[in-house]
Structure formats: C-alpha cells, structure tokens
Amino acid sequence: AQIDELTDKSKALEEQLNTDKEDNGKHEAERKALQEQIKRNALKIQECQSEEKDINQNINNVQKLIDDLEQKIEAESRKLERDEAAKRQQLMDQLGEVASRLTAKEEAFQALGREKQDLETRARSLQEQLKNATNDRNRVQQQLQDVQGWQNQLQNQQQSKLNAFGTNIGKHLIRTLESPRPRIYGKFVERILQEIDNTGWRGSTPPLGPLGRYVTLKDSTYREVLQNQIGGSMYQFVVSHPADRQVLGQILKRHSNQAPIVIAERDIFDFSRGLPQDRSIVTPLDVLEFSDDWVPRILVNAHSLERIGLTKTRAEADHMAERDPGRIFWSADQFRVTKYKDGGFSSQIMPELKRTDRRRLLFTVQDTAAQLRDAQEREQQLRHELDVIMKHGAKTDRALQEADQKRNNLFKQGRVIQTEISGLQRQKGDLEDLAKEEAPQEVAVLEGMRSEHITDKEKHMAAFQMVYERRLQLDGENKPLVEKAKMLRDRVEQANEANARIHAEMSRLFDQTCQARSNHKHYRDKLAEAERKVTEHNEKLAVTEEEYTAWHAKASEYCTEVMNPRNSDLVRKEVEALEKAVKQRERRQGASVDEMEAECVRTKRALEKTNAAIKGLEEMAQKLDYAVKIRIETWHTFRRNIALRTKAQFGFHLAVRSFIGHLHFDHVKSTLNLSVMTADQAQAQGTQRAKEARSLSG
C-alpha cells in the first residue's frame, strides 16, 4: 500500500512537473523574444551613443580649426599690411605656372602607365593565344601524319591485291581484306559464335556479342571520337543469366579471347526522357545504327549515350554547352566539354589512341577503295585546318611583336616624362619655400576655410540633435519591454524554484559531478590550446626572424647602405643601373618581382584559409566529442533510474505473493541475476537461501 501511495504521488509530481515545464517553456520563449528585442534596441542605443561621441569629437576638432584659422587670419592681416603686393603676385603666378605644367606632365605620365598596362594585358592574351595555336598545330600535324600513314597502308594493301590477283594467295588476300570485319574481334571469333549457337543456355536469350557486330556508323565524321570513348564496349559479350557467364568464359578461354563479359537482363526500356529537348543537338544514338534493340540499351546503361552531344569542333562544343548546361559534349577533334549547372566549366582533351590500338579498326568501311577515299578526305580536312591554324598563329605573332615595340616606346617616353616631372617638382618646391618665406597666405582663402568649417560645425550640431532624439525614442521603447521581461523572468524563476524542490539530492549531486568533470575537461583543453598557440607563435617568431635575416642579406647583395647624403646625379645613375639589372634579372627569371610577390601572397592566403578551415574542423570535432560524452553520461543516468524502478516493481509483486527475492544488474557485463524464495520454503528450510529463477514455475 505504501508503494502504491508513493507511486501515485510520483505520477502526480511528474504530471505537475510536465505542466510546469510547458508553462515555463512558453514564458521562457516569450522572455527570449523580448530579450532579443531589448538587445537589438540596446545595440541601436550604443550605436547612437557612439555616433554622439564621434560627432562631439568632430565638433571639437572643427572648433579648434576655426580658432586656429582666426589666429592665422589675424596674423596674415598684419603681415599683408607690410608686404609688397606686386612681388607676391609675381611669385604666385610663377608658382601657378609650374604647378599647371607639373599637373599636365603627371597626367601624361599616368596616361602612359595606363596605356602600358593595357599593352601588357594584350601581350599576355596574345601569348596565351600563340601557345594554344602551337598546341593545336602540333595536334593537327600528328593527326595528319597518322592519316598519311593509314593512307599509305591502304595503298600498299590495294597494290598487294593487284599484284597477287589470279593466284591462290591473291584470292585469299582479297577475301581477307574484303571480309565484313577482318580480325577486329580476334582470330577465332567465327568459331566462338558457332560454338555459342550450338550450346544450351539458361538465360532467356543466348549470349550476344561482340556488340560491335550489331553497330554501324552512319556519319564517319565522328568515327575517331566514338572509337576513343565507346570502342572498348564494342568487344563485349552480354549474357542474360549469371550462370551463363562461366560457360561463356570457358569458351572464350579455349579460343584465347579475353573479351569482357557483362550480365544484363534483356530489357527494352524507354530512354527517350534523357534525350535533349533541342533536336539540333546530335547524340551518338543519332549517328549509330543498331541491328538489335538490346544493344543500344546496354550502351545507354554503360555510357549514358542519351545524355551525350556530338559536335565537329571544340568551339562548337563550347557554344552548345552554354546552351544546354549539364550535358556532356564530345567533339570530333577529341575534346570533352561540359558546363555544370552551378556555373563551372570543364574542357579536356581525350587520350590519343595508339597506332596499334585495335579500336582504330572499329566503324570503318572495309572496302579498300572506300577506306582510301575516306583517308584522302580526312587528309584534306586536316590540311585545311592546319592552314587556318598557321595563319592565325602568324597573325598573333605579328600582333605580339607590335605590342612589344609599342611597350618599349612607351617605356622610353615614360623615362623622359619622369625626368621632366622630377625637375618641375624641384622647381615647385623651391618656389613654395620662397613663398613661405616672403609672401603671406591669402586672407580670403583662410576666411573661406573658416566659413566652410563653421558650416561643417552647424551640420554636425544638426546631426547630433537627430541622433540624440533617436536615442531618447529607443530608451522609451525599451522601458515597457524591460518591465515585461522582468515580470516573465520572475515567473520563470518561481517555476524553476518549484521544479528544483521536486528533484532528489542524488540528482543534484550527480549534476554537480557532471559539471565538475565538464569544467575540468573544458579548462584542460583550453590550457592545451593556449600552450599550442604559444608554441605556434614562437615558431612563427623564429621563422619571421629568419626571413628578416635572409631578406636583409639578400637586400645587401643588390644595394649598399646609405650612410651619408650623396650627389643626386650619382644616386640617379646608381638607380638607373639597378633598374637595368632588375630588368635583366626579370628577363632571366621570366617574371617580375611584383608578380612573384603577388603569387606568394596568393599562396599565403590560401594557406591561411586552409589553416582556418582545419582549425574550425578541430573545434567542431572537440564539440562533437564533448556532446557524445554528455549523451553517454545521460544514458547511464537514465539506465540506473530504470534499474531502480524495475527493482521496486519486482519487490512489490513479490510482496503481494509473500515471496522473498532480489534483482542484481551488472551494467558492465550486461547481465541480470534474479533470485526468489517463497515464504513456505523459507519456513520449511529454516534459512533465507533464495532459489534460482529457473527453478520457479508460473
């Protein structure tokens, strides 16, 4: 009865605790929303206070400037009374003339710099174009050599047929060259096919292969690219049942054929959903003809041919990729082009097939005369393409030479203008020094400056008033929010106090232990992190000192330390010599110091970004490790509570039946020991020995 009463009280307390938690959660959410609003208003108030401070500082600065200008005006007014107006005017005219000439020369020098920068940009672009043209020329020349070799081979075959005509050897040679597929798929492919027809198979259809026997190319323009990309699949055999693969493999092995075997059910599915909406895009399925409907489905599964586009040139592939992002395009000049949907672009050259690669025999016309005609047409196409590339390369080379000549002329003009600017700057400095010594400043200029500062002061005062009024408005908005948040906080605190009284002393001690362990782990990690940072900073300091020492030694190799003032002509000559040496070194190295420095800066930024990412990942790993440990500790607490509740319920049911027993949980070994003894057994035996659970019944 006492256990039932305690259980009922526990349930009532749990229901009350759940109700208080729901109300507390609502109040807490409302209080957090108010705190967020108060925090935003507080930030705005802080911004207003900062603006007030800045404006007040600006007003004080402007007032100080006004006071200084008034003192200067008074001093200049007294100086003007005893100054000679004619002499001052003549000096100011000379100074204005020199300043205007200096401005014109500086503008001319800046214009030359911009023009020089444009020429350098254009020269880099032309160099890149020339490099691409050279690569294209080499590629086309290699293809032209391959086509010429193929053409010579065909001519030799044709001549051999003519020489051997009428003899038994000639008849055999002609029959071999004019056969549908002369040794493309192996020496004994006919025997393999005959043995396949004579064998019983478990699949729904006999093995199919080689797949190239069922494929015909309708447009020879794309022969080479299709040989490169799907040629390997043309030698495959396909079986519809896994058990047939071993039988077919033994047949191929007996005839020394190593063709791959693919297992696939004969499924004539619809692949039209993957075809391009724009029917002007040519796919491999459009230029290939299949004698068996199963073959294109196999190639679609292997190469996704319905999502591939074919073009004649790389430029056309780039244009089509812009129109249809996400689709892959193969060009007849051996390029793979695609534009990703996220904006990225990829253009890669395909690996070239070796001359001995048997894939070169695929999709070819087997009549010698027709092959020779195709080879001649391909040779004419390649020669025309090579002529266009050579003309474009020569034009680019001439443009690059012209750009270099213009850049050299601009450099010489810049040297002359820079010398004139230096002379005008010295002349202007001398006139300004003379004007400071003999001629006073214009009072009107000082008065105008004072008027501008007074206007600025009035603007700052108006801005200060606006910010002050805004701050008062935000203070008024925050007051009711603060009062309401305080009221909600009091309610939450009262609810928390009521909930705290429900929890047992053991839970509080456990929470304190967990918190102490968490704090120990936290501060220990913090200490290790701080020691690691100190070590890293010491290492960086050592590296910096070493870099400074190396830089100082390297700088000493290029120039000597200036201990005393020297003649300007001597300094200029040394500077010109150093500039010449720097130019020579840049030509030897292939890059300027600024370019190498910019590359170092980019590399350093990338390194810093990578280190920051690694640090973020390490912090995330530490947080995840801490979260996992907390969850494990929480699970252990929950497991102990379940064990205690189970023991209480077990004791209650034994007491109802007047039995004696106990439960023993071993969480480490994951075992449960149960012992029970009835009251009659206890009286009869006169001892408290408990019985094992398997001796009980019911």
Solvent accessible surface area in square Angstrom, and as a share of the most:
residue,aa,sasa,rsa
1,A,112,0.87
2,Q,133,0.59
3,I,72,0.37
4,D,66,0.34
5,E,91,0.41
6,L,102,0.51
7,T,36,0.21
8,D,88,0.46
9,K,109,0.46
10,S,42,0.27
11,K,114,0.48
12,A,56,0.44
13,L,81,0.41
14,E,78,0.35
15,E,117,0.52
16,Q,94,0.42
17,L,25,0.12
18,N,82,0.42
19,T,73,0.43
20,D,30,0.16
21,K,111,0.47
22,E,115,0.52
23,D,64,0.33
24,N,24,0.12
25,G,39,0.38
26,K,144,0.61
27,H,47,0.21
28,E,39,0.17
29,A,64,0.49
30,E,72,0.32
31,R,37,0.13
32,K,112,0.48
33,A,62,0.48
34,L,22,0.11
35,Q,73,0.33
36,E,84,0.38
37,Q,64,0.28
38,I,34,0.17
39,K,114,0.48
40,R,118,0.43
41,N,3,0.02
42,A,36,0.28
43,L,96,0.48
44,K,85,0.36
45,I,21,0.11
46,Q,109,0.48
47,E,97,0.44
48,C,0,0.00
49,Q,89,0.40
50,S,57,0.37
51,E,71,0.32
52,E,19,0.08
53,K,155,0.66
54,D,79,0.41
55,I,19,0.10
56,N,76,0.39
57,Q,100,0.44
58,N,57,0.29
59,I,20,0.10
60,N,82,0.42
61,N,66,0.34
62,V,14,0.08
63,Q,64,0.28
64,K,137,0.58
65,L,82,0.41
66,I,9,0.04
67,D,59,0.30
68,D,53,0.28
69,L,11,0.05
70,E,76,0.34
71,Q,121,0.54
72,K,108,0.46
73,I,18,0.09
74,E,105,0.47
75,A,44,0.34
76,E,28,0.12
77,S,42,0.27
78,R,128,0.47
79,K,58,0.25
80,L,53,0.26
81,E,148,0.66
82,R,185,0.68
83,D,38,0.19
84,E,113,0.51
85,A,63,0.49
86,A,84,0.65
87,K,110,0.46
88,R,37,0.14
89,Q,107,0.48
90,Q,112,0.50
91,L,16,0.08
92,M,82,0.37
93,D,80,0.42
94,Q,75,0.33
95,L,27,0.13
96,G,42,0.40
97,E,104,0.46
98,V,6,0.03
99,A,30,0.23
100,S,65,0.42
101,R,120,0.44
102,L,13,0.06
103,T,69,0.40
104,A,58,0.45
105,K,67,0.29
106,E,60,0.27
107,E,103,0.46
108,A,40,0.31
109,F,74,0.31
110,Q,108,0.48
111,A,45,0.35
112,L,25,0.12
113,G,38,0.36
114,R,143,0.52
115,E,86,0.39
116,K,54,0.23
117,Q,120,0.53
118,D,94,0.49
119,L,20,0.10
120,E,51,0.23
121,T,71,0.41
122,R,119,0.44
123,A,2,0.02
124,R,132,0.48
125,S,52,0.34
126,L,16,0.08
127,Q,91,0.41
128,E,96,0.43
129,Q,74,0.33
130,L,51,0.25
131,K,125,0.53
132,N,72,0.37
133,A,10,0.08
134,T,47,0.27
135,N,78,0.40
136,D,42,0.22
137,R,78,0.28
138,N,73,0.37
139,R,37,0.14
140,V,0,0.00
141,Q,66,0.29
142,Q,68,0.30
143,Q,24,0.11
144,L,14,0.07
145,Q,102,0.45
146,D,21,0.11
147,V,7,0.04
148,Q,57,0.25
149,G,38,0.36
150,W,65,0.23
151,Q,23,0.10
152,N,84,0.43
153,Q,102,0.45
154,L,4,0.02
155,Q,76,0.34
156,N,96,0.49
157,Q,51,0.23
158,Q,60,0.27
159,Q,95,0.42
160,S,47,0.30
161,K,26,0.11
162,L,123,0.61
163,N,110,0.56
164,A,20,0.16
165,F,151,0.63
166,G,54,0.52
167,T,71,0.42
168,N,126,0.65
169,I,134,0.68
170,G,0,0.00
171,K,116,0.49
172,H,111,0.49
173,L,54,0.27
174,I,48,0.24
175,R,152,0.56
176,T,47,0.27
177,L,28,0.14
178,E,71,0.32
179,S,31,0.20
180,P,109,0.69
181,R,72,0.26
182,P,35,0.22
183,R,169,0.62
184,I,2,0.01
185,Y,9,0.03
186,G,26,0.25
187,K,142,0.60
188,F,71,0.30
189,V,13,0.07
190,E,115,0.52
191,R,141,0.51
192,I,1,0.01
193,L,35,0.17
194,Q,121,0.54
195,E,46,0.21
196,I,8,0.04
197,D,115,0.60
198,N,119,0.61
199,T,42,0.24
200,G,72,0.69
201,W,39,0.14
202,R,176,0.64
203,G,15,0.15
204,S,102,0.65
205,T,25,0.15
206,P,79,0.50
207,P,13,0.08
208,L,20,0.10
209,G,2,0.02
210,P,2,0.01
211,L,0,0.00
212,G,3,0.03
213,R,102,0.37
214,Y,44,0.17
215,V,2,0.01
216,T,74,0.43
217,L,25,0.13
218,K,126,0.53
219,D,54,0.28
220,S,59,0.38
221,T,58,0.34
222,Y,11,0.04
223,R,21,0.08
224,E,52,0.23
225,V,0,0.00
226,L,0,0.00
227,Q,7,0.03
228,N,14,0.07
229,Q,50,0.22
230,I,0,0.00
231,G,0,0.00
232,G,42,0.40
233,S,6,0.04
234,M,0,0.00
235,Y,8,0.03
236,Q,32,0.14
237,F,0,0.00
238,V,0,0.00
239,V,1,0.00
240,S,5,0.03
241,H,57,0.25
242,P,85,0.53
243,A,35,0.27
244,D,3,0.02
245,R,117,0.43
246,Q,129,0.57
247,V,59,0.34
248,L,0,0.00
249,G,25,0.24
250,Q,91,0.41
251,I,4,0.02
252,L,5,0.02
253,K,166,0.70
254,R,145,0.53
255,H,33,0.15
256,S,100,0.65
257,N,23,0.12
258,Q,179,0.80
259,A,14,0.11
260,P,64,0.40
261,I,25,0.13
262,V,48,0.28
263,I,72,0.37
264,A,29,0.22
265,E,121,0.54
266,R,100,0.36
267,D,78,0.40
268,I,84,0.43
269,F,58,0.24
270,D,110,0.57
271,F,42,0.17
272,S,59,0.38
273,R,227,0.83
274,G,6,0.06
275,L,40,0.20
276,P,4,0.03
277,Q,171,0.76
278,D,52,0.27
279,R,154,0.56
280,S,73,0.47
281,I,5,0.03
282,V,50,0.29
283,T,2,0.01
284,P,0,0.00
285,L,26,0.13
286,D,59,0.31
287,V,9,0.05
288,L,5,0.02
289,E,97,0.44
290,F,44,0.18
291,S,91,0.59
292,D,27,0.14
293,D,87,0.45
294,W,4,0.02
295,V,0,0.00
296,P,9,0.05
297,R,39,0.14
298,I,12,0.06
299,L,1,0.00
300,V,11,0.06
301,N,108,0.56
302,A,62,0.48
303,H,54,0.24
304,S,48,0.31
305,L,0,0.00
306,E,17,0.08
307,R,133,0.49
308,I,6,0.03
309,G,0,0.00
310,L,7,0.03
311,T,3,0.02
312,K,116,0.49
313,T,66,0.39
314,R,98,0.36
315,A,75,0.58
316,E,75,0.33
317,A,0,0.00
318,D,43,0.22
319,H,108,0.48
320,M,17,0.08
321,A,0,0.00
322,E,95,0.43
323,R,125,0.45
324,D,38,0.20
325,P,55,0.34
326,G,42,0.40
327,R,30,0.11
328,I,43,0.22
329,F,1,0.00
330,W,12,0.04
331,S,0,0.00
332,A,11,0.09
333,D,18,0.09
334,Q,22,0.10
335,F,17,0.07
336,R,80,0.29
337,V,0,0.00
338,T,5,0.03
339,K,44,0.19
340,Y,108,0.41
341,K,173,0.73
342,D,130,0.67
343,G,50,0.48
344,G,32,0.30
345,F,92,0.38
346,S,20,0.13
347,S,39,0.25
348,Q,103,0.46
349,I,102,0.52
350,M,12,0.05
351,P,104,0.66
352,E,108,0.48
353,L,21,0.10
354,K,155,0.66
355,R,160,0.59
356,T,128,0.74
357,D,36,0.19
358,R,117,0.43
359,R,64,0.23
360,R,75,0.27
361,L,85,0.42
362,L,3,0.01
363,F,19,0.08
364,T,16,0.09
365,V,71,0.41
366,Q,27,0.12
367,D,60,0.31
368,T,4,0.02
369,A,38,0.29
370,A,14,0.11
371,Q,21,0.10
372,L,23,0.12
373,R,139,0.51
374,D,31,0.16
375,A,0,0.00
376,Q,72,0.32
377,E,98,0.44
378,R,48,0.18
379,E,29,0.13
380,Q,125,0.56
381,Q,107,0.48
382,L,0,0.00
383,R,118,0.43
384,H,126,0.56
385,E,56,0.25
386,L,29,0.14
387,D,67,0.35
388,V,77,0.44
389,I,24,0.12
390,M,90,0.40
391,K,131,0.56
392,H,90,0.40
393,G,11,0.11
394,A,47,0.36
395,K,134,0.57
396,T,5,0.03
397,D,53,0.27
398,R,137,0.50
399,A,16,0.13
400,L,20,0.10
401,Q,113,0.50
402,E,105,0.47
403,A,2,0.01
404,D,43,0.22
405,Q,107,0.48
406,K,114,0.48
407,R,69,0.25
408,N,78,0.40
409,N,61,0.31
410,L,16,0.08
411,F,77,0.32
412,K,135,0.57
413,Q,91,0.40
414,G,8,0.08
415,R,94,0.34
416,V,90,0.52
417,I,25,0.13
418,Q,94,0.42
419,T,89,0.52
420,E,68,0.31
421,I,16,0.08
422,S,43,0.28
423,G,26,0.25
424,L,11,0.05
425,Q,90,0.40
426,R,156,0.57
427,Q,80,0.36
428,K,57,0.24
429,G,27,0.26
430,D,95,0.49
431,L,22,0.11
432,E,62,0.28
433,D,79,0.41
434,L,67,0.33
435,A,14,0.11
436,K,155,0.66
437,E,133,0.59
438,E,74,0.33
439,A,11,0.08
440,P,8,0.05
441,Q,113,0.50
442,E,71,0.32
443,V,23,0.13
444,A,74,0.57
445,V,88,0.50
446,L,6,0.03
447,E,71,0.32
448,G,34,0.33
449,M,78,0.35
450,R,71,0.26
451,S,63,0.41
452,E,116,0.52
453,H,38,0.17
454,I,71,0.36
455,T,63,0.37
456,D,54,0.28
457,K,59,0.25
458,E,111,0.50
459,K,129,0.55
460,H,50,0.22
461,M,97,0.43
462,A,59,0.46
463,A,38,0.29
464,F,64,0.27
465,Q,92,0.41
466,M,137,0.61
467,V,17,0.10
468,Y,81,0.31
469,E,95,0.43
470,R,111,0.40
471,R,47,0.17
472,L,89,0.44
473,Q,115,0.51
474,L,15,0.07
475,D,45,0.23
476,G,41,0.40
477,E,77,0.34
478,N,17,0.08
479,K,136,0.58
480,P,78,0.49
481,L,39,0.19
482,V,72,0.41
483,E,122,0.55
484,K,90,0.38
485,A,11,0.09
486,K,113,0.48
487,M,90,0.40
488,L,4,0.02
489,R,107,0.39
490,D,57,0.30
491,R,111,0.40
492,V,10,0.06
493,E,83,0.37
494,Q,123,0.55
495,A,23,0.18
496,N,69,0.35
497,E,103,0.46
498,A,28,0.21
499,N,16,0.08
500,A,54,0.42
501,R,180,0.66
502,I,54,0.28
503,H,88,0.39
504,A,59,0.46
505,E,91,0.41
506,M,123,0.55
507,S,44,0.28
508,R,104,0.38
509,L,98,0.49
510,F,54,0.23
511,D,87,0.45
512,Q,115,0.51
513,T,60,0.35
514,C,23,0.14
515,Q,105,0.47
516,A,59,0.46
517,R,144,0.53
518,S,15,0.09
519,N,59,0.30
520,H,117,0.52
521,K,49,0.21
522,H,88,0.39
523,Y,145,0.55
524,R,127,0.46
525,D,46,0.24
526,K,113,0.48
527,L,108,0.54
528,A,58,0.45
529,E,47,0.21
530,A,50,0.39
531,E,99,0.45
532,R,90,0.33
533,K,78,0.33
534,V,87,0.50
535,T,70,0.41
536,E,61,0.27
537,H,112,0.50
538,N,86,0.44
539,E,102,0.46
540,K,124,0.53
541,L,104,0.52
542,A,58,0.45
543,V,78,0.45
544,T,79,0.46
545,E,101,0.45
546,E,124,0.56
547,E,108,0.48
548,Y,134,0.51
549,T,90,0.52
550,A,61,0.47
551,W,160,0.56
552,H,80,0.36
553,A,57,0.44
554,K,116,0.49
555,A,30,0.23
556,S,60,0.39
557,E,139,0.62
558,Y,95,0.36
559,C,68,0.41
560,T,110,0.64
561,E,122,0.55
562,V,93,0.54
563,M,155,0.69
564,N,108,0.55
565,P,135,0.85
566,R,100,0.36
567,N,95,0.49
568,S,76,0.49
569,D,64,0.33
570,L,85,0.42
571,V,54,0.31
572,R,112,0.41
573,K,133,0.57
574,E,66,0.30
575,V,68,0.39
576,E,73,0.33
577,A,62,0.48
578,L,72,0.36
579,E,79,0.35
580,K,132,0.56
581,A,52,0.41
582,V,53,0.30
583,K,83,0.35
584,Q,68,0.30
585,R,34,0.12
586,E,35,0.16
587,R,172,0.63
588,R,178,0.65
589,Q,96,0.43
590,G,68,0.65
591,A,30,0.24
592,S,28,0.18
593,V,63,0.36
594,D,106,0.55
595,E,88,0.39
596,M,76,0.34
597,E,102,0.46
598,A,40,0.31
599,E,90,0.40
600,C,88,0.52
601,V,58,0.33
602,R,134,0.49
603,T,84,0.49
604,K,127,0.54
605,R,163,0.60
606,A,57,0.45
607,L,105,0.52
608,E,92,0.41
609,K,157,0.66
610,T,70,0.41
611,N,78,0.40
612,A,66,0.51
613,A,58,0.45
614,I,86,0.43
615,K,81,0.34
616,G,34,0.32
617,L,117,0.58
618,E,83,0.37
619,E,79,0.36
620,M,111,0.50
621,A,56,0.44
622,Q,98,0.44
623,K,144,0.61
624,L,107,0.53
625,D,65,0.34
626,Y,96,0.36
627,A,45,0.35
628,V,80,0.46
629,K,92,0.39
630,I,62,0.32
631,R,185,0.67
632,I,83,0.42
633,E,43,0.19
634,T,81,0.47
635,W,126,0.44
636,H,65,0.29
637,T,34,0.20
638,F,113,0.47
639,R,67,0.24
640,R,107,0.39
641,N,72,0.37
642,I,79,0.40
643,A,10,0.08
644,L,98,0.49
645,R,142,0.52
646,T,55,0.32
647,K,81,0.34
648,A,55,0.43
649,Q,74,0.33
650,F,43,0.18
651,G,31,0.30
652,F,51,0.21
653,H,91,0.41
654,L,17,0.08
655,A,69,0.53
656,V,98,0.56
657,R,144,0.53
658,S,71,0.46
659,F,66,0.27
660,I,83,0.42
661,G,27,0.26
662,H,102,0.45
663,L,17,0.09
664,H,97,0.43
665,F,54,0.22
666,D,37,0.19
667,H,61,0.27
668,V,141,0.81
669,K,150,0.64
670,S,100,0.64
671,T,65,0.38
672,L,95,0.47
673,N,85,0.44
674,L,51,0.25
675,S,18,0.12
676,V,4,0.02
677,M,1,0.00
678,T,26,0.15
679,A,35,0.27
680,D,109,0.57
681,Q,49,0.22
682,A,14,0.11
683,Q,151,0.67
684,A,91,0.70
685,Q,83,0.37
686,G,68,0.66
687,T,58,0.34
688,Q,133,0.59
689,R,147,0.54
690,A,33,0.25
691,K,49,0.21
692,E,95,0.43
693,A,44,0.34
694,R,215,0.78
695,S,61,0.39
696,L,63,0.31
697,S,113,0.73
698,G,132,1.27
